[in-house]
Amino acid sequence: MTQITTESPELASTAPLSALDRCDSCGAQAYVRVTLATGELLFCAHHASRFKEKLADSAVAWHDESSRLLDDQHA
């Protein structure tokens, strides 16, 4: 699981996700970074979709790169 940090939301990572970033639920490649007041969570597209409604109220930022999955199929 991704380590929870105490950094302020303004300092939250905005760097693109890479193949080294893994889903906190299943370990697949992460395409979504959810920034909470208490830290960050990384999710694959499947788990981001599954937890989006539950996390929507507490998320400070929702960085979604899942469109890359479609880009990769057409490359």
Buried (B, 14 or more C-beta within 10 A) or exposed (E): EBEEEEEEEEEBBEEEBEEEBBBBBEEEBBBBBBBBEEBBBBBBBBBBEEBBEEBEEEBBEEBBBBEBEEEEEEE
